[in-house]
Amino acid sequence: MVYTVTFNPALDYVIFVNDMKFREVNRIEKELVQAGGKGINVSMVLSELGVKSRAIGFVAGFTGAAIEESVIEHGIDADFVHLESGLSRINIKLKSNGETELNANGPKISDRALTELFKRLGELVDGDVLVLAGSVPDSLPQDIYQQILEYLSAKKIVTVVDASKDLLTNTLKYKPYLIKPNLNELGEIFGEKPNSKEEIITYASQLQEMGAQNVLVSMAGDGALLLESNGEVRCCAACEGKVINSVGAGDAMVAGFVSGILDKDVDFEYALLLGTAAGGATAFSDGLATKNEIIEQMKILLKRHHAENL
């Protein structure tokens, strides 16, 4: 089973406005409401790819009920801790001459609720996959990822971490199976954004020396690079298309990669292609990519990959 953790889920209200004018009345041309949060995004895309997952986290109020309902409708096991007060957040994603996001803070999480979350995590068994993705709310300990990995350290769990700065680097001593920084996050960690493939590999190698097993670097329009635990480097060029939406593209890449290693018994080449296809398909869609959109991008990548290796 794949488990995803989202500490601060949201209802993402995505609105499309043609030529947004501030301080004026604007008409929304198109809108989309979906459950959001990085872990939930991973579960959503996994569901499109036919992989069952269980979403863990915290929800509150009528917005939390809507998030839970949306997750269940997508065929995902919802195992959220219900908070006694507050409301799960609503985030606004404005698409008009670029992308603007207004993200709320979310409800306060009590010690009791955190204890309940750990009870759910205690159900993981050897061989399960755990995806830790996104930021940590102020009401939780900022070392919560470390606490979770320490709590599960006696089990043979396949851990995937998609976070930034110290939240990521502090987990490396637990030797996560996969981490997925992007170029900006590498720059935040090492003080300077990499400007070449060689620099990316150097930074990824340093993350391995700190404990990461496999490092997947998402490079936006330049595709993705994977540094495997054995030192082998794999690259995949980006999908070709018009970028409509960057929200969730990185989460989709994580989902595609996880699905790839599950489908193909740790075939990193296939997993890298599928992760890139899922990320690209999401970037070219209004929301998270559908199965058919991912398959279409995967066909193109496979055809190009085979041509390059003739």
C-alpha positions as CSV (number, residue, x, y, z in Angstrom):
1,M,0.0,0.0,0.0
2,V,1.1,3.5,-0.7
3,Y,0.4,6.1,2.1
4,T,0.6,9.8,1.5
5,V,0.7,12.4,4.3
6,T,-0.8,15.9,3.9
7,F,-0.6,17.9,7.1
8,N,-2.6,20.9,5.7
9,P,-5.0,19.8,3.0
10,A,-7.0,22.4,1.1
11,L,-9.8,23.0,-1.3
12,D,-8.0,24.5,-4.3
13,Y,-10.3,27.0,-6.0
14,V,-8.7,27.4,-9.4
15,I,-10.0,30.4,-11.4
16,F,-9.2,31.5,-14.9
17,V,-9.6,35.2,-15.8
18,N,-8.8,36.7,-19.1
19,D,-6.5,39.7,-18.6
20,M,-7.1,40.3,-14.9
21,K,-7.6,43.9,-13.9
22,F,-7.0,44.8,-10.3
23,R,-9.4,47.2,-8.5
24,E,-12.0,46.3,-11.1
25,V,-14.8,43.8,-11.5
26,N,-13.5,40.8,-13.4
27,R,-15.5,37.9,-14.8
28,I,-14.3,34.3,-14.2
29,E,-14.1,32.5,-17.5
30,K,-13.6,29.0,-16.0
31,E,-13.3,27.6,-12.5
32,L,-12.2,24.3,-10.9
33,V,-12.6,23.1,-7.3
34,Q,-10.5,20.2,-6.2
35,A,-9.0,18.7,-3.1
36,G,-5.4,19.8,-2.8
37,G,-2.2,19.6,-0.8
38,K,1.0,17.9,-2.1
39,G,0.3,14.4,-0.6
40,I,-3.3,14.4,-1.8
41,N,-2.1,15.5,-5.3
42,V,0.2,12.4,-5.3
43,S,-2.7,10.2,-4.3
44,M,-4.9,11.7,-7.0
45,V,-2.5,11.0,-9.8
46,L,-1.7,7.5,-8.4
47,S,-5.4,6.8,-8.6
48,E,-5.4,7.8,-12.3
49,L,-2.6,5.4,-12.8
50,G,-4.4,2.5,-11.1
51,V,-2.4,2.5,-7.9
52,K,-4.3,2.3,-4.6
53,S,-3.2,4.7,-1.9
54,R,-4.4,5.9,1.5
55,A,-4.4,9.6,2.3
56,I,-3.5,10.6,5.8
57,G,-3.6,14.1,7.4
58,F,-5.9,16.5,9.2
59,V,-9.3,17.9,8.1
60,A,-11.7,20.3,9.9
61,G,-15.2,21.7,9.3
62,F,-17.3,21.7,6.2
63,T,-14.3,22.3,4.0
64,G,-12.6,19.3,5.5
65,A,-15.7,17.2,4.8
66,A,-15.5,18.4,1.1
67,I,-11.9,17.4,0.9
68,E,-12.6,14.0,2.3
69,E,-15.5,13.5,0.0
70,S,-13.4,14.4,-3.0
71,V,-10.6,12.1,-2.0
72,I,-13.0,9.2,-1.6
73,E,-14.7,9.9,-5.0
74,H,-11.3,9.5,-6.6
75,G,-11.0,6.0,-5.3
76,I,-8.5,6.8,-2.5
77,D,-8.7,5.5,1.0
78,A,-9.3,8.5,3.2
79,D,-7.9,8.1,6.7
80,F,-7.9,11.7,8.0
81,V,-7.8,12.8,11.6
82,H,-10.9,15.0,12.2
83,L,-10.0,18.2,14.1
84,E,-12.5,19.4,16.8
85,S,-12.4,23.0,15.7
86,G,-11.4,25.3,12.8
87,L,-11.7,24.9,9.0
88,S,-9.5,23.2,6.5
89,R,-8.2,26.0,4.2
90,I,-9.3,27.2,0.8
91,N,-6.5,28.2,-1.5
92,I,-7.1,30.4,-4.5
93,K,-5.1,29.7,-7.7
94,L,-5.6,32.6,-10.1
95,K,-4.6,32.0,-13.7
96,S,-4.4,35.2,-15.7
97,N,-1.2,36.5,-17.5
98,G,0.7,34.1,-15.2
99,E,-0.2,32.3,-12.0
100,T,-1.0,33.9,-8.6
101,E,-1.7,31.9,-5.5
102,L,-3.4,32.9,-2.3
103,N,-2.8,30.2,0.3
104,A,-4.5,30.2,3.7
105,N,-2.9,29.0,7.0
106,G,-5.3,26.2,8.0
107,P,-6.5,25.1,11.4
108,K,-4.5,24.5,14.6
109,I,-3.5,20.9,15.1
110,S,-3.6,19.7,18.7
111,D,-1.3,17.2,20.4
112,R,-4.2,14.8,20.6
113,A,-4.8,15.0,16.9
114,L,-1.0,14.4,16.3
115,T,-1.2,11.3,18.5
116,E,-4.1,10.1,16.4
117,L,-2.0,10.6,13.2
118,F,0.8,8.5,14.6
119,K,-1.6,5.7,15.4
120,R,-2.5,5.6,11.7
121,L,1.1,5.6,10.7
122,G,1.6,2.7,13.0
123,E,-0.4,0.6,10.7
124,L,2.3,0.6,8.0
125,V,4.0,-2.7,7.4
126,D,7.2,-3.8,5.7
127,G,7.1,-3.0,2.0
128,D,4.6,-0.2,2.2
129,V,5.5,3.1,0.5
130,L,5.2,6.4,2.5
131,V,5.2,9.8,0.7
132,L,5.9,12.8,2.9
133,A,5.3,15.9,0.8
134,G,4.9,19.6,1.4
135,S,5.4,22.1,4.2
136,V,4.5,21.8,7.9
137,P,1.9,24.1,9.6
138,D,3.1,26.3,12.4
139,S,1.1,24.4,14.9
140,L,3.1,21.2,14.4
141,P,6.7,20.6,15.4
142,Q,9.0,21.6,12.6
143,D,10.9,18.3,13.0
144,I,7.7,16.2,12.4
145,Y,9.1,14.5,9.3
146,Q,12.1,13.3,11.4
147,Q,9.7,12.1,14.2
148,I,7.7,10.1,11.7
149,L,10.8,8.5,10.1
150,E,12.2,7.7,13.5
151,Y,8.9,6.2,14.6
152,L,8.9,3.9,11.5
153,S,12.7,3.2,11.5
154,A,12.3,-0.4,12.7
155,K,10.1,-1.2,9.7
156,K,11.3,-1.7,6.1
157,I,9.3,1.2,4.7
158,V,10.0,2.7,1.2
159,T,10.1,6.4,2.1
160,V,9.7,9.3,-0.4
161,V,10.3,12.9,0.7
162,D,9.4,15.9,-1.3
163,A,10.1,19.0,0.8
164,S,12.4,22.0,0.9
165,K,15.4,23.3,2.9
166,D,15.9,21.9,6.4
167,L,12.6,19.9,6.2
168,L,14.3,17.8,3.5
169,T,17.9,17.7,4.6
170,N,17.0,16.8,8.2
171,T,15.4,13.6,7.0
172,L,18.5,12.4,5.1
173,K,20.0,10.6,8.1
174,Y,17.1,8.2,7.9
175,K,18.2,7.3,4.3
176,P,15.0,7.9,2.4
177,Y,14.5,5.8,-0.7
178,L,13.8,8.8,-2.9
179,I,13.9,12.6,-2.6
180,K,12.7,15.0,-5.2
181,P,14.1,18.5,-5.1
182,N,13.7,21.0,-7.9
183,L,16.4,23.4,-9.1
184,N,15.2,26.2,-6.8
185,E,15.2,23.9,-3.8
186,L,18.8,22.8,-4.6
187,G,19.7,26.4,-4.7
188,E,18.1,27.0,-1.3
189,I,20.0,24.0,0.2
190,F,23.4,24.8,-1.3
191,G,23.3,28.5,-1.5
192,E,23.5,28.7,-5.3
193,K,21.1,27.4,-8.0
194,P,22.9,24.9,-10.3
195,N,23.5,26.1,-13.8
196,S,24.6,23.0,-15.6
197,K,24.0,19.2,-15.6
198,E,27.3,18.7,-13.9
199,E,26.4,21.1,-11.1
200,I,23.1,19.3,-10.6
201,I,24.9,15.9,-10.4
202,T,27.3,17.4,-7.9
203,Y,24.5,18.7,-5.6
204,A,22.6,15.4,-6.0
205,S,25.8,13.5,-5.0
206,Q,26.2,15.6,-1.9
207,L,22.6,14.8,-0.9
208,Q,23.4,11.1,-1.4
209,E,26.5,11.5,0.8
210,M,24.1,13.0,3.5
211,G,21.9,9.8,3.3
212,A,19.5,10.0,0.3
213,Q,19.4,6.8,-1.7
214,N,18.0,8.0,-5.0
215,V,17.7,11.7,-6.0
216,L,15.2,12.8,-8.6
217,V,15.6,16.4,-9.7
218,S,12.7,18.1,-11.5
219,M,14.1,20.7,-13.9
220,A,10.8,22.2,-15.3
221,G,11.4,22.9,-19.0
222,D,14.6,20.9,-19.0
223,G,13.0,17.6,-17.9
224,A,14.3,15.5,-15.0
225,L,17.5,14.0,-13.8
226,L,17.8,10.9,-11.6
227,L,20.9,10.0,-9.7
228,E,20.5,6.3,-8.6
229,S,22.0,4.8,-5.5
230,N,24.6,3.0,-7.6
231,G,25.8,6.3,-9.0
232,E,24.2,5.9,-12.4
233,V,22.7,9.1,-13.9
234,R,19.6,9.0,-16.1
235,C,18.1,12.0,-17.8
236,C,14.7,12.6,-19.5
237,A,13.9,15.6,-21.6
238,A,10.8,17.5,-20.8
239,C,7.4,16.9,-22.5
240,E,6.5,19.3,-25.3
241,G,3.4,21.4,-24.9
242,K,1.9,24.6,-23.7
243,V,2.2,25.1,-19.9
244,I,-1.2,26.0,-18.5
245,N,-0.8,25.1,-14.9
246,S,2.3,24.5,-12.7
247,V,0.4,23.6,-9.6
248,G,0.8,19.9,-8.8
249,A,3.2,19.1,-11.6
250,G,6.0,18.1,-9.2
251,D,3.5,16.0,-7.2
252,A,2.4,14.3,-10.4
253,M,6.1,13.5,-11.2
254,V,6.4,11.8,-7.8
255,A,3.2,9.8,-8.3
256,G,4.4,8.7,-11.8
257,F,7.8,7.7,-10.5
258,V,6.3,5.7,-7.6
259,S,3.8,4.0,-9.9
260,G,6.7,3.2,-12.3
261,I,8.8,1.4,-9.7
262,L,5.7,-0.5,-8.5
263,D,4.6,-1.5,-12.0
264,K,8.0,-2.5,-13.3
265,D,9.7,-3.9,-10.2
266,V,12.2,-1.1,-9.8
267,D,12.8,-0.2,-13.4
268,F,14.2,3.3,-13.0
269,E,14.3,4.1,-16.7
270,Y,10.6,3.4,-17.0
271,A,9.8,5.2,-13.7
272,L,11.7,8.3,-14.8
273,L,9.8,8.4,-18.1
274,L,6.4,7.9,-16.4
275,G,7.2,10.5,-13.8
276,T,8.2,13.0,-16.5
277,A,5.0,12.2,-18.5
278,A,2.8,12.7,-15.4
279,G,4.4,16.0,-14.5
280,G,4.3,17.2,-18.1
281,A,0.7,16.2,-18.6
282,T,-0.3,18.0,-15.4
283,A,1.5,21.2,-16.5
284,F,-0.5,21.1,-19.8
285,S,-3.8,20.6,-18.0
286,D,-6.2,22.9,-16.0
287,G,-5.8,20.6,-13.0
288,L,-4.1,17.3,-12.2
289,A,-3.6,15.1,-15.3
290,T,-5.9,12.3,-16.2
291,K,-4.9,8.8,-17.0
292,N,-5.4,9.4,-20.8
293,E,-3.4,12.6,-20.7
294,I,-0.5,10.8,-19.0
295,I,-0.6,7.9,-21.3
296,E,-0.5,10.2,-24.3
297,Q,2.6,11.9,-23.0
298,M,4.2,8.6,-22.1
299,K,3.7,7.3,-25.6
300,I,5.6,10.4,-27.0
301,L,8.4,10.0,-24.5
302,L,8.8,6.3,-25.1
303,K,8.9,6.9,-28.9
304,R,11.5,9.6,-28.5
305,H,13.5,7.6,-26.0
306,H,13.6,4.6,-28.3
307,A,14.7,6.8,-31.2
308,E,17.5,8.3,-29.2
309,N,18.8,4.8,-28.2
310,L,18.8,3.2,-31.7
